[in-house]
Structure formats: C-alpha cells, structure tokens
C-alpha cells in the first residue's frame, strides 16, 4: 500500500454502514411482511453462506469484509468496494473466486482460502448477478439513487470511475471505449470531466479520439457525442450551460472550439491561440475566457463578444530565456483580478504556480511542488489546493497572501486532478503510472490507480479509493 494512510477506515466504515443500510428504505428493514426472494437470496447468498461467512461474518470479519447480507457485502472491505455493479471483471470479490484470466483479472489468494475452489457454475452465478447490476431482492441496483458523485477519468482504461460521495465507495465504471467493451486498442483516452452548472449533465473529453461525450448525470447514461477536432483537453460550460468551450491541445490546431451543448455540434471556433491551448477559465459573467498556451509560455484572454485576444507572458524579467514554463491550468482569483497558472516546467525548471495581476501585469511565482497540474479552491475561497504530480504532494496556498501555508505529502503516486466539494473534501486523482499495482496485484489486469480524499480542515488524507489506470480529470456533482 506504499504507506498510503488508511487511518480513518473505522470511522468511514461506520458512515458507510448507515449509508448502505439506508439504500433500501428503512421502513422495509423493520417490516414483518414476508420478503420477496430474488436472484441474490435464491442463488448468490447461499454460496456465501456455505463457503465464506465462516471467515467473513460480523463476529469474524476478515479484512472487515462481511458476506452475510446484500447490505454488508456492498459496504466492501477495508480496501473499499468489492462489487462494482455491471462489472464482474473489475469487481475485486469476483477476482478472488477463480483462476481463469479470460473471465477477469485474477487476484490471489483464491477464496475460500485453503479450501476447494467454487465450481464453475457457482462462479458464473456470481458473475451473472454482478453483470445484471448486483440487484437486491426488490431489483434495486446499488447506489441507483445516489445524487452526489465524484467522476474520475481513468485515461488508460477508457472508463470513467464514479465514487458515491456519501460512502466514499467506488460505485460504477462508465464505459467510454470505442466498442463499448473496454477495448484497449486504440485508446480514446478520457482526459478531463466537468459537470454542468445545473448538475443535469457531465461532459468528458476523449483526447485521443477528438470527441466530447455528454452524459445524463443521474443515470450516467450517454446522451450524445460531439466531434471537436484534434486533442480536446479542457472543457468549461458557459454560466447558462448553453455552450461548451473546449481547448484543442494541439500545436497544429491551436484553437478553442465552441459547442452548442444542446445539439452537441460545433458553433464556432476561436481565433488562433498559439500554441497548444490547454487549461481554461471563464469569468463569472461568461464574457472572458482565459486559455493557457502550453507551448508558448503565455496565457491568452479571449473576449467572447468581440473575439479579440490579449496575451499575458509568464516569463519575468531576468529569468533564463531557454526555460519553458508549460502553463497547464489557469484559474481566476475569487475577485477576478488575478490569474493563478500552474506551470509544469521543463528539464531545467521544476515548475511553479504563477500569479498574473491583470491590472498591473505584475507576475509573481509561488514555489509549490514539482510539475503542478490541477487545482481548486476551498469552499470559502481563502485557500487554493494544487496537485504536484512529480512530488506526490498537494500544496495549500493562501489566496490573499500568495504564500504556501501547508504541504500535504504522500497524497498518492503522481497526483493529477483535484476538486474540492462544498463541504471541504478534496478529491485527488493519482495517475499511479509508476509504482502502485493495487492492494492485491492482479494477474491479467490493467494497472491500478487511486484517488485520495483529503479533509481540508485537517489537511489529512482520510481515504484512498482504488480504481483503474491513469486517473486524471476529476469533477464533483453535489
Ligand atoms: C478460512 C477463512 C476464509 C474463508 C472461508 C474465506 N475467506 Fe476471504 N479472506 C480470508 C483471508 C485470510 C483474506 C485476506 C487475504 C489476503 O489479503 O491475503 C480474505 C480476503 C478476501 C477478500 C479480499 C478483501 C480485500 O480487502 O481485498 C475477498 C473479496 C474475500 N476474501 C472473499 C471471500 C469469499 C467470496 C469467500 C467465499 C467464497 C471467502 N472469502 C472465504 C479468509 C477467508
């Protein structure tokens, strides 16, 4: 586990316990009416009763995993969710039940540990139940009523992972692959994700495919696809959600593509943003769009009424002329008088956080960790959290004084995305392209990645959620 903290597991488990118990209505829990019997009670629970509860019961819950009911099974173990509805392949419990890597990746040790393995028929009974969404006796799919969710793109798995905010459990994977089958070749590479202001939709950029896909944010089902040209990176929604601004992160395209969010067609393209626009920020009134030009060390301002552009260089007087800043992401300060820009840096320069004063044009540099990527404000907007990819840390910056007031170390391996909820929890995606292979490394599987949850009141990592390869963009719906 590479020393990642799991200190709050017990507290979280108690919260989970109530969260999951409340999935079926509490009235049903105490009613004396005979309960309907479904596939789970008829065929799945008997397998657990026969082979598993001996070591996974409330009294003897190995790895805090209890298999005596649907509710407790869905609370997962100390390592998080053990079942992902509709995805037996990526359900950790299923991976422990067999040794056939054509069915799913395989996680040793095989369960039931030290006993005869389950029959093929028993294994397939569990497979099909998960494939059908792991319903309970009323046909209810776990977390189907979950409203508050965190979306994390798994860029090298062509999936978007969905975390249930209340329980902190991974609740779904959403397939964004070419053939609807986790096809690995070629990858479409979901990079960035954003939720519309009205919370009804979310959008994901498929950077290798050149498309933005629109999803219903309640059911997480695909609504439409827009073809937006080469390398769509960042997406922002206009304040009224009618327009999407998408950066084409390509030195041969160099533009922002504007999409009609209702028809998902291209409305207009911007004048040239040279070169390789990446990060975007929109003023609150929806009139000014800022874009980082990754390959020219500048930030562009685009007036969305006149389409006039202005440019702000990032180099300060006296800095080496050979140095590349590689501005990745931009955010407006709460008073909209300054820009915060994460600069990835190059071989000669580790990167930093730059501040551009839009009135005086003064440029200041804040020393954060190496290769800073995405950032977000605390709910009161007094602090800015910055994910430092090559330092495995998050820097906490006082927005007013522009001073680093704390550094959270060992957040995960290669932190990339960062989003903070309205109640002050930071969700950090960790690319994990080196090092981490999962708490139980699997045979025949994709590389594992993680997202860490930070409590911004204590600046502690309170939970780590395992997911699939290359977690990148993060968005919260609440
Ligand atoms: C004799 C005791 C025993 C029995 C019976 C048993 N388990 Fe386990 N189980 C363990 C132990 C010990 C571990 C921890 C293994 C490890 O991490 O190396 C474990 C771990 C697991 C895990 C992984 C939990 C995690 O956090 O990664 C799953 C899933 C699991 N068991 C499911 C089952 C299922 C399903 C059955 C029945 C088919 C079963 N077990 C039967 C002892 C048992």
Boltz pocket constraint, residues with backbone or C-beta under 6 A from the ligand:
constraints:
  - pocket:
      binder: B
      contacts: [[A, 47], [A, 48], [A, 51], [A, 52], [A, 53], [A, 54], [A, 55], [A, 56], [A, 62], [A, 63], [A, 65], [A, 67], [A, 77], [A, 78], [A, 79], [A, 80], [A, 82], [A, 92], [A, 93], [A, 94], [A, 96], [A, 108], [A, 109], [A, 111], [A, 112], [A, 113], [A, 114], [A, 115], [A, 118], [A, 439], [A, 440]]
      max_distance: 6.0
